[in-house]
Amino acid sequence: MILAVALAVSCDTTLAESETHVVVIEQMRFDPATLTVRPGDRVVWMNKDLFPHTATAPTKAFDSHSIAPNASWSYVAGRVGSYPYVCDFHPTMHGTLTVQKAP
């Protein structure tokens, strides 16, 4: 019974430490263009442009597919690393998501 309580507390602590970060897509750019998060953090891409965009990592780490205007897509960061990404529809739009362990 004590072990179950300890595990529950441990899980709640991990969830409480996760953060949500927002990348706004507007005027044909990602803002911020570079974002550093920790494993377990959620990243939300919000499309405020008048046309669809994607947030696509060429390494296949993540791919939002088409994000419609006034819509969003989220991703929970997993593996530690640096993940450049682009908009498949507008290849001049670039961003980088860096996932690093907490100190």
C-alpha positions as CSV (number, residue, x, y, z in Angstrom):
1,M,0.0,0.0,0.0
2,I,2.8,2.4,0.8
3,L,4.5,1.7,-2.5
4,A,1.2,2.5,-4.4
5,V,1.0,5.9,-2.6
6,A,4.6,6.7,-3.3
7,L,4.2,5.9,-7.0
8,A,1.1,8.0,-7.2
9,V,2.9,11.0,-5.6
10,S,5.8,10.5,-8.0
11,C,3.6,10.5,-11.0
12,D,1.7,13.6,-9.9
13,T,5.0,15.4,-9.3
14,T,6.2,14.6,-12.8
15,L,3.0,15.8,-14.4
16,A,3.0,19.0,-12.3
17,E,6.5,19.9,-13.6
18,S,5.5,19.6,-17.2
19,E,4.9,22.9,-19.0
20,T,3.0,24.0,-22.0
21,H,4.8,26.3,-24.6
22,V,3.1,28.1,-27.5
23,V,4.6,28.8,-30.9
24,V,2.5,31.3,-32.8
25,I,2.4,30.9,-36.6
26,E,1.8,34.4,-38.1
27,Q,3.1,36.5,-40.9
28,M,4.8,33.5,-42.5
29,R,7.0,32.7,-39.5
30,F,7.2,30.7,-36.3
31,D,7.4,32.8,-33.1
32,P,9.5,31.9,-31.3
33,A,11.6,30.4,-34.1
34,T,13.8,28.6,-31.5
35,L,12.3,26.9,-28.4
36,T,13.9,24.8,-25.7
37,V,11.7,22.5,-23.7
38,R,12.1,19.5,-21.4
39,P,10.9,15.9,-22.1
40,G,7.2,15.7,-21.2
41,D,6.5,19.4,-22.0
42,R,3.7,20.2,-24.5
43,V,4.3,22.5,-27.4
44,V,1.3,24.0,-29.1
45,W,1.6,25.5,-32.6
46,M,-1.3,28.1,-33.1
47,N,-1.9,29.2,-36.7
48,K,-3.0,32.8,-36.7
49,D,-2.3,33.2,-40.5
50,L,-5.0,33.2,-43.2
51,F,-3.8,30.0,-44.7
52,P,-2.7,26.5,-43.5
53,H,0.8,25.7,-42.3
54,T,2.6,22.7,-41.0
55,A,5.3,22.1,-38.3
56,T,7.2,19.2,-39.8
57,A,10.6,17.8,-38.7
58,P,12.4,16.3,-41.7
59,T,13.8,13.7,-39.3
60,K,10.2,12.5,-38.8
61,A,10.3,13.3,-35.1
62,F,7.0,15.1,-35.5
63,D,4.6,16.2,-38.2
64,S,1.5,18.4,-37.6
65,H,0.2,17.9,-41.1
66,S,-2.0,20.8,-42.1
67,I,-2.9,23.2,-39.4
68,A,-5.9,25.3,-40.6
69,P,-6.2,29.0,-40.0
70,N,-7.3,29.7,-36.4
71,A,-6.5,26.1,-35.4
72,S,-3.7,24.6,-33.4
73,W,-1.7,21.3,-33.0
74,S,0.2,20.1,-30.0
75,Y,3.1,17.7,-29.5
76,V,4.5,16.3,-26.2
77,A,8.3,16.4,-26.3
78,G,10.0,13.1,-25.9
79,R,13.6,12.3,-26.8
80,V,16.4,14.7,-26.0
81,G,17.8,16.4,-29.1
82,S,17.6,19.3,-31.5
83,Y,14.8,19.1,-34.1
84,P,14.8,21.6,-36.9
85,Y,11.4,21.9,-38.5
86,V,9.7,23.6,-41.5
87,C,6.4,24.4,-43.0
88,D,5.8,21.9,-45.8
89,F,3.7,24.4,-47.7
90,H,6.2,27.3,-47.2
91,P,9.8,25.9,-47.0
92,T,11.2,29.4,-46.2
93,M,9.6,29.1,-42.7
94,H,12.0,27.4,-40.3
95,G,12.0,26.7,-36.6
96,T,14.0,24.6,-34.1
97,L,12.7,22.6,-31.2
98,T,15.4,21.6,-28.7
99,V,14.5,19.1,-26.0
100,Q,16.9,18.9,-23.1
101,K,16.9,17.3,-19.7
102,A,16.2,19.5,-16.7
103,P,19.4,20.5,-14.8
